[in-house]
Amino acid sequence: MKKFISIALIISLNFILFVSCTKKDNSTYNGSVMLYTTIDETAASALKQSFEKEYPGVVLDYYYGTVDRVNKKIDVEFESGQPNADVVFITDVLSLEDMKAKSRIEAYETREARRIPKEYKDLENYYYAASVTTMGIGFSKDSETGVDEKSAPKTWNDFLNNDYKNVMAIADPNKDNYVKYWVMAMMQNKNYGDAYFRRLRDYGVVIKSREIDVVDNIVSNTYKVGICYDEISANYTKEYENFGFKYADSDNITMLNGVALVKGAVNPVNGKLLIDYILSKKGQQVLVANGLVSARKDVKNVLDTKSVIEKSNPVDLEDLRKNGNDYLTVFNDIFGD
């Protein structure tokens, strides 16, 4: 009997030892990692707290700025031969394409990418969608003068309707990166192009300075409808009963907001660790809780995004890199800027 107990005890101890050895000990990671990012600073701060809780030995520092500021900072550092960032998380896929072309980011194959649709990751593993942004339709649900889910526009061509003449708005693509991407992608699409924006102008669309101005004016019923994006609209649907948001029934355009490892990173091991965490289910849930939209198939977003993300129109990124500024110039000419 004693021999039987001793053997059982040995087996139990060996099993415990095996489990403890194979379980990842996050406390063994140490040092620091530097993130350059353009996501909302509240989301960046939440990411820092959650990452450092997951890896208590690693300090996550971050630099927050606009797309232009982050791009300029990276350019200056590379030109001086002293890149300081380990990871970039930037809300502009065209900037990532430029960084790739200039050899300022390097390929890193992460297992977390298996949960991300192929449309939202670089085929050579240079960057992955840490979040995505899709343009959609915002509308006022004012009981007397607004519209409801059924009567709101369902497609982009539905905006070309006398019911919405002079009571619709969009943010200025020269000041908002997401709107700029949508405008350029619509210009690229042969079914829309500059003719669509000329008709949109003729129906009196108002160009507002910022996206927040568009949604605020829909909430106040100054405008009945607007071309909005989900990242801000999702929070407004929770905060305001009279604000509605829906995706277009077709021709949706989803922009990848990517994370990448900086070439020659000072802390490449921790840089890869951070990328893994950002793309993990836990990291994505932190970002979703702070207003971002995940492309992962196993993460629930505030809005029902699954079919939209998977079925959005393909965009020719190389064409946008070469001709995007020309598309924007045409837009400005149409609207008199």
C-alpha angles and dihedrals in degrees: 000000000000090000090052091050091048092052091047090049092050091050091049093049092048091050092051090048091049093050093047091050096048096043112094110250103212092188090070091071114090144166126053143291130206121217125192109200145169098195119114109292092233089059091045091052092048090049090052093051095047094045093049090048090053092045106027093179095058125076115211113208121182141191114212125199147125120291091259093049094048092047091049093048092051091047092051093048094049092046089053091047093241113103109182101184122090095187135018123206105185131172095222122075092194090061089054090050089053091049090051092050090049092047092242095130128042135213119268122175110211125185090222089071090074089081094053120086112250091243089068102053134062112260090227093048096248094130142002136203107266085174138351134218126207128189116232145155123289119193141179115246093197106155095227109032106010131085134247135224093275099045096041117102113280099189137027090255090057088073087068091079132113089232088071100035110138093354101085132085144190132187120255109269089208089065104030119061097202093051090046091055091050093049092049092047091049090049088052092052111091090212091063117014124141091324090068093054092047089056090045088055091049090055090056105252109180119225110219124195097238139018090241089059090055096052093041090054091049089052090052089046091238084130125027096209141010142183100247139163127242099236093073098024094060091064092045092055088058096045102040125046092199095056119087132184133188137165119246114263090237144007096037117173119211122191122210116228103200144206122207142170114251114236112250091014115185091224106029095161093054089040090060090044090055093048090051090051096046090052095042121102091250094050092046091051089055091053093046090051087056098051105276128121121234126218092201113117093222099050121089116224127204089250125045097258105152100099092037095053093046095045103040118131116271114249126209100230094184090056091049091050091052102035106020095103090050090053089051091050090054090051091051091048090052093051095041100250 
